[in-house]
């Protein structure tokens, strides 16, 4: 069994840094540390010992804390083979599996699109997918192509529906506003929006401005029901995308490409 902890970071960027901890152990892996200070605070206050850093992609808000954490704790850094990661010790692709002391095996998935070399980490049904898949959304195209990102999401959809999704940002509320435009009659989106609203209300009523919305992790099953980028094969989504594009769209990839561009300008 694993315990997963979210560390909110970088203020308005709404990043999540994840700590992965085995049951009855004080060792942790750090996922995508965009800044070091909140990680150090969590490790110190909970008497946790980091044994490594897992990086999904090279963007600054996922790696800016690496140098300080490596210097302080002398940690190995695991990351994508095809991206420049600071202080990287191990270059990973989908042919690799991590076996680390006290931790279950960690499978590497190649999921390009947001960036060209983006990877994910899958262990015991927990998927750490960086900025490829968000709650009710997906990442922008910042180095990869729409076809790559679409294929990566299709690959993720082959995982068990109970897979828990740990993404890099808390964008769920904004993504659901877009999802409601794409599928205004989707009752699952309406219910998820209602639940997210309660979470945001809890956050707004507290003095701790940096606590998470508590909307994550989601599950793959929930994403399949409420995430328009995983629903491009549906006739209703296809029709809305065609209306927006004012053009005939021939396949789900064309629908996805239009939705991704639409969300970028939403």
Secondary structure, 3 states (H helix, E strand, C coil): CEEEEEEEECHHHCEEEEEEEECCCCEEEEECCCCCHHHHHHHHHCCCEEEEEECCCCCHHHHCCHHHHHHHHCCEEEEECCCCCCCCCEEECCCCEECCCCCCCEEEEECCCCCCCCEEEEECCEEEEECCEECCEECCCCCCCHHHHHHHHHHHCCCCCCCEEEECECCHHHHHHHHHHHCCCCHHHHHHHHHHHHHHHHHHCCCCCCCCCCCCCEEHHHHHHHCHHHCCCCHHHHHHHHHHHCCCCCCHHHHHHHHHHHHHCC
